[in-house]
Amino acid sequence: MEGLTLRSRLERMRANPRADWRISDMEGLCREYGVTFATPRGGGSHCKVTHASQTEILTIPFKRPIKPVYIRKLIEFIDAVRTES
């Protein structure tokens, strides 16, 4: 899915959470909105998504395929960050 602008990626994720999204797509989206996306280290199996304005830590399994529920949760998290800004 290279070549997408990050804003259109958010809208495409919102419209089709079942697409073949990759961890790199999720990481790029987080970077655009100033959200921390930490990949697993030392045997971990989940990525952690955090932001200073949110008390919740979103965890996303690192393995593929990424289930649509995690795409939806990431979109909700990004939307919450956007409304706080």
C-alpha positions as CSV (number, residue, x, y, z in Angstrom):
1,M,0.0,0.0,0.0
2,E,3.0,2.3,-0.6
3,G,2.3,5.6,-2.2
4,L,-0.7,6.4,-0.1
5,T,-0.8,9.7,1.8
6,L,-1.3,9.0,5.4
7,R,-4.6,10.9,5.6
8,S,-6.0,8.8,2.8
9,R,-4.6,5.7,4.5
10,L,-6.7,6.6,7.6
11,E,-9.8,6.9,5.5
12,R,-9.0,3.7,3.6
13,M,-8.5,1.9,6.9
14,R,-11.8,3.3,8.1
15,A,-13.6,2.2,4.9
16,N,-12.0,-1.2,4.7
17,P,-10.6,-2.6,7.9
18,R,-10.5,-6.1,6.3
19,A,-7.9,-5.1,3.7
20,D,-4.4,-6.6,3.9
21,W,-3.0,-4.0,6.2
22,R,0.6,-4.3,7.5
23,I,2.3,-3.3,10.7
24,S,4.2,-0.7,8.7
25,D,0.9,0.9,7.6
26,M,-0.2,1.1,11.3
27,E,3.2,2.5,12.3
28,G,3.1,5.2,9.6
29,L,-0.4,6.2,10.6
30,C,0.7,6.6,14.2
31,R,3.8,8.6,13.3
32,E,1.6,11.1,11.3
33,Y,-0.6,11.8,14.3
34,G,2.2,11.9,16.9
35,V,1.2,8.6,18.5
36,T,3.9,6.2,19.8
37,F,4.0,2.8,18.2
38,A,6.4,0.4,19.9
39,T,7.2,-2.9,18.3
40,P,7.8,-6.0,20.5
41,R,11.2,-6.5,22.0
42,G,12.9,-9.5,23.7
43,G,10.3,-12.1,22.8
44,G,7.2,-10.0,23.1
45,S,4.3,-10.6,20.7
46,H,2.3,-7.3,20.8
47,C,2.9,-3.8,19.6
48,K,2.0,-1.0,22.0
49,V,0.3,2.2,20.9
50,T,0.4,5.1,23.3
51,H,-0.1,8.9,23.4
52,A,0.3,11.4,26.3
53,S,-3.4,12.5,26.0
54,Q,-4.7,9.0,26.4
55,T,-4.7,6.8,29.6
56,E,-5.3,3.7,27.6
57,I,-2.5,1.6,26.1
58,L,-3.6,-0.2,22.9
59,T,-1.9,-3.5,22.3
60,I,-1.9,-5.1,18.8
61,P,-0.7,-8.6,18.0
62,F,2.5,-8.4,15.9
63,K,1.6,-11.5,13.8
64,R,-0.2,-11.4,10.5
65,P,-2.8,-11.2,9.3
66,I,-3.9,-8.2,11.4
67,K,-7.6,-8.7,12.3
68,P,-10.1,-6.0,11.4
69,V,-10.9,-5.5,15.1
70,Y,-7.4,-4.1,15.7
71,I,-7.6,-1.8,12.7
72,R,-10.9,-0.4,14.1
73,K,-9.4,0.0,17.6
74,L,-6.4,1.9,16.1
75,I,-8.8,4.2,14.2
76,E,-10.7,4.9,17.5
77,F,-7.5,5.6,19.3
78,I,-6.3,8.0,16.5
79,D,-9.7,9.7,16.6
80,A,-9.5,10.2,20.3
81,V,-6.0,11.7,20.0
82,R,-7.3,14.0,17.2
83,T,-10.2,15.3,19.4
84,E,-7.8,16.0,22.3
85,S,-5.5,18.1,20.1
